[in-house]
């Protein structure tokens, strides 16, 4: 599997129909594959797996429960990466294995808020997932505040991309953990998962999680065998952080 994608039928269909062209750079970086948007459709098809095959791979890795999420940045990049409906279908088939989080089109105005409430209250989704680098505004931008307030109202956590990005069009500063510090100060009742643990600003992210009771680190896309690598800004800081706040670290391994 290629993180963050669970290659179930509905999700692969989404990828074939609307993969953001800017994110093709991720394939170039992580899989050494250069593709056009048209070529990506065939690549996505090669990822398709049956539910049984997906569950077997998760079982082999010792993963009992997984968070899966929609991504909706249609207003800012013209496509919906992974539709919430696709996530709902997979979670409904295997409710004991998958926890669904909703994507929300933040820049669509009140309709995005209405949709978020629908997915949480009517469809049983358990949280909100946002990617500031694809939305085009840092997490501290006031455009997000109604969504943060809605999360508090509904009692759900926020998973938010907090890291560099590999596009050539979106500044990595959009994902700096300093923005989460500001959000946590303004919304102390909002539970925040910093996706990718703030890499490469890992020490900053660790300090913010240590400072705020409502902020947690999520280690998605990082392989544990690299945690001790002495690279600048690397995951060594997260490894040492376990001694201080081990209960605030969530592991989310990426499979390739």
C-alpha positions as CSV (number, residue, x, y, z in Angstrom):
1,X,0.0,0.0,0.0
2,X,1.1,3.6,-0.7
3,X,0.4,5.9,2.2
4,X,-1.9,7.6,2.8
5,X,-4.0,5.5,0.5
6,X,-5.9,2.3,1.5
7,X,-6.4,0.9,-2.0
8,X,-10.0,-0.3,-1.7
9,X,-12.1,-0.2,-4.8
10,X,-13.9,3.1,-4.0
11,X,-10.8,4.9,-3.1
12,X,-8.8,3.8,-6.1
13,X,-11.8,5.0,-8.2
14,X,-11.4,8.4,-6.6
15,X,-7.7,8.5,-7.4
16,X,-8.3,7.7,-11.0
17,X,-10.9,10.4,-11.3
18,X,-9.3,13.3,-9.4
19,X,-5.7,13.0,-8.2
20,X,-4.3,16.5,-7.6
21,X,-1.6,17.1,-10.3
22,X,0.6,18.9,-7.7
23,X,0.9,15.7,-5.7
24,X,2.5,13.7,-8.5
25,X,5.8,15.1,-7.1
26,X,5.2,12.7,-4.1
27,X,5.5,9.7,-6.3
28,X,8.7,11.1,-7.8
29,X,10.2,11.6,-4.3
30,X,9.1,8.4,-2.6
31,X,8.8,5.9,-5.5
32,X,11.2,7.4,-8.0
33,X,8.3,7.3,-10.5
34,X,7.6,10.2,-12.9
35,X,4.1,10.2,-14.2
36,X,1.7,12.5,-16.1
37,X,-1.8,12.9,-14.7
38,X,-3.0,10.6,-17.5
39,X,-0.4,7.9,-16.7
40,X,-1.3,8.1,-13.0
41,X,-4.7,6.6,-13.7
42,X,-3.0,3.3,-14.8
43,X,-0.7,3.5,-11.8
44,X,-3.6,3.9,-9.4
45,X,-5.3,0.9,-11.0
46,X,-2.3,-1.2,-10.2
47,X,-2.7,-0.4,-6.5
48,X,-6.3,-1.8,-6.4
49,X,-6.8,-4.5,-3.8
50,X,-9.7,-6.6,-2.5
51,X,-10.8,-6.0,1.0
52,X,-9.5,-9.4,1.9
53,X,-6.1,-8.6,0.6
54,X,-6.0,-5.3,2.5
55,X,-7.0,-6.9,5.7
56,X,-4.4,-9.7,5.2
57,X,-1.7,-7.1,4.8
58,X,-2.8,-5.3,7.9
59,X,-2.9,-8.5,9.9
60,X,0.6,-9.4,8.7
61,X,1.8,-6.1,10.0
62,X,0.0,-6.6,13.4
63,X,-2.3,-3.7,12.7
64,X,-5.7,-4.2,14.3
65,X,-7.3,-0.8,13.9
66,X,-6.6,1.9,11.3
67,X,-7.7,5.5,10.8
68,X,-8.8,6.3,7.3
69,X,-9.8,9.7,6.0
70,X,-11.3,11.7,3.2
71,X,-9.5,14.7,1.8
72,X,-11.5,17.5,0.3
73,X,-9.7,20.6,-1.1
74,X,-11.9,21.0,-4.1
75,X,-12.2,24.8,-3.8
76,X,-8.4,25.3,-3.8
77,X,-7.1,22.6,-6.1
78,X,-10.1,21.7,-8.3
79,X,-10.6,18.1,-7.3
80,X,-11.6,16.0,-4.3
81,X,-8.7,13.7,-3.5
82,X,-10.6,11.1,-1.5
83,X,-14.3,11.4,-1.1
84,X,-15.9,10.9,2.3
85,X,-18.4,8.6,0.8
86,X,-15.6,6.2,-0.3
87,X,-14.2,6.2,3.2
88,X,-17.7,5.5,4.6
89,X,-18.2,2.5,2.4
90,X,-15.0,0.8,3.5
91,X,-15.6,1.6,7.2
92,X,-19.1,0.3,6.9
93,X,-17.9,-3.0,5.6
94,X,-15.3,-3.4,8.3
95,X,-16.4,-1.3,11.3
96,X,-14.1,-3.2,13.7
97,X,-11.0,-2.4,11.6
98,X,-11.4,1.2,10.3
99,X,-12.1,4.5,12.0
100,X,-13.4,7.1,9.5
101,X,-12.4,10.7,9.6
102,X,-14.0,13.3,7.3
103,X,-12.3,15.7,4.9
104,X,-13.9,19.2,4.7
105,X,-13.6,21.8,1.9
106,X,-12.7,24.7,4.3
107,X,-12.8,27.4,1.6
108,X,-16.3,26.5,0.4
109,X,-17.9,28.5,3.2
110,X,-20.9,27.3,5.3
111,X,-21.6,24.3,3.1
112,X,-18.3,22.8,4.2
113,X,-19.4,23.2,7.9
114,X,-22.8,21.7,7.1
115,X,-21.1,18.7,5.4
116,X,-18.8,18.2,8.3
117,X,-21.7,18.0,10.7
118,X,-23.5,15.6,8.4
119,X,-20.6,13.2,8.3
120,X,-20.2,13.3,12.0
121,X,-23.8,13.3,13.3
122,X,-25.5,11.3,10.5
123,X,-22.8,9.0,9.2
124,X,-20.8,8.1,12.3
125,X,-17.4,9.6,11.3
126,X,-15.1,10.2,14.3
127,X,-13.0,13.2,13.4
128,X,-11.9,15.9,10.9
129,X,-8.8,15.7,8.7
130,X,-7.2,18.8,7.1
131,X,-4.2,19.5,4.9
132,X,-3.2,23.2,5.1
133,X,-0.7,22.9,2.3
134,X,-3.4,21.9,-0.2
135,X,-5.9,24.4,1.3
136,X,-3.3,27.1,0.8
137,X,-3.5,28.6,4.3
138,X,-1.6,27.8,7.5
139,X,-3.5,26.2,10.4
140,X,-3.6,29.5,12.3
141,X,-5.5,31.3,9.6
142,X,-9.0,32.5,10.7
143,X,-10.6,30.6,7.8
144,X,-10.3,27.4,9.9
145,X,-11.7,28.8,13.1
146,X,-15.3,27.8,12.5
147,X,-14.2,24.3,11.8
148,X,-12.2,24.1,15.0
149,X,-15.2,25.4,16.9
150,X,-17.4,22.8,15.2
151,X,-15.0,20.1,16.3
152,X,-15.2,21.3,19.9
153,X,-19.0,21.4,19.7
154,X,-19.2,17.9,18.3
155,X,-16.5,16.5,20.6
156,X,-14.3,15.2,17.8
157,X,-10.5,15.4,17.3
158,X,-8.7,17.2,14.5
159,X,-6.0,15.4,12.5
160,X,-4.0,18.1,10.6
161,X,-1.0,17.8,8.3
162,X,1.9,19.3,10.1
163,X,5.1,18.8,8.1
164,X,6.9,19.9,4.9
165,X,5.2,19.0,1.6
166,X,6.7,17.7,-1.6
167,X,4.8,19.7,-4.1
168,X,6.7,22.4,-6.1
169,X,3.9,24.9,-5.8
170,X,3.0,25.0,-2.1
171,X,5.3,26.5,0.5
172,X,6.4,24.0,3.2
173,X,6.0,26.8,5.8
174,X,2.2,26.2,5.6
175,X,2.8,23.0,7.6
176,X,5.1,24.4,10.3
177,X,4.1,23.3,13.8
178,X,4.3,26.9,15.1
179,X,0.8,27.4,13.6
180,X,-0.5,24.6,15.9
181,X,0.9,26.4,18.9
182,X,-1.3,29.3,18.0
183,X,-4.4,27.1,17.4
184,X,-3.9,25.2,20.7
185,X,-3.8,28.6,22.6
186,X,-7.0,29.8,21.0
187,X,-8.9,26.4,21.2
188,X,-7.7,24.6,24.4
189,X,-10.6,22.2,24.2
190,X,-9.8,21.0,20.7
191,X,-7.9,17.7,20.5
192,X,-5.2,18.1,17.8
193,X,-3.2,15.3,16.2
194,X,-0.1,16.7,14.4
195,X,0.2,14.4,11.4
196,X,3.8,13.5,10.5
197,X,5.0,14.9,13.9
198,X,6.0,18.2,12.4
199,X,8.8,16.8,10.3
200,X,11.4,18.3,9.7
201,X,10.6,20.6,12.6
202,X,10.2,17.7,15.0
203,X,11.7,19.3,18.1
204,X,9.3,22.2,17.7
205,X,6.4,19.8,17.4
206,X,7.6,17.9,20.5
207,X,7.8,21.0,22.6
208,X,4.3,22.1,21.4
209,X,2.8,18.6,22.3
210,X,4.6,18.8,25.7
211,X,3.3,22.3,26.3
212,X,-0.4,21.8,25.4
213,X,-2.4,19.0,27.0
214,X,-4.7,18.9,24.0
215,X,-2.0,18.3,21.3
216,X,-0.6,15.0,20.2
217,X,2.0,13.7,17.7
218,X,1.1,11.3,15.0
219,X,4.0,9.5,13.3
220,X,2.4,8.7,10.0
221,X,4.8,8.0,7.0
222,X,7.8,7.5,9.3
223,X,9.3,4.1,9.6
224,X,10.5,3.3,13.2
225,X,13.8,2.0,12.0
226,X,14.7,5.6,11.0
227,X,13.7,7.2,14.3
228,X,17.3,7.0,15.6
229,X,18.9,8.4,12.4
230,X,21.0,11.5,13.4
231,X,19.6,13.7,10.6
232,X,18.8,17.4,11.1
233,X,15.2,17.8,12.1
234,X,14.8,14.0,12.1
235,X,12.7,11.7,14.2
236,X,15.4,11.2,16.9
237,X,13.6,14.0,18.8
238,X,10.4,12.0,18.8
239,X,12.2,8.8,19.9
240,X,13.6,10.6,22.9
241,X,10.2,12.3,23.6
242,X,8.8,8.9,24.5
243,X,10.4,9.2,27.9
244,X,8.6,12.5,28.6
245,X,5.1,11.9,27.1
246,X,4.8,8.5,25.6
247,X,1.0,8.6,25.8
248,X,0.9,11.5,23.4
249,X,2.5,9.6,20.5
250,X,0.4,7.8,17.9
251,X,2.0,5.4,15.4
252,X,0.6,5.4,11.9
253,X,3.0,3.4,9.7
254,X,3.1,3.9,6.0
255,X,3.2,0.9,3.7
256,X,4.8,0.9,0.2
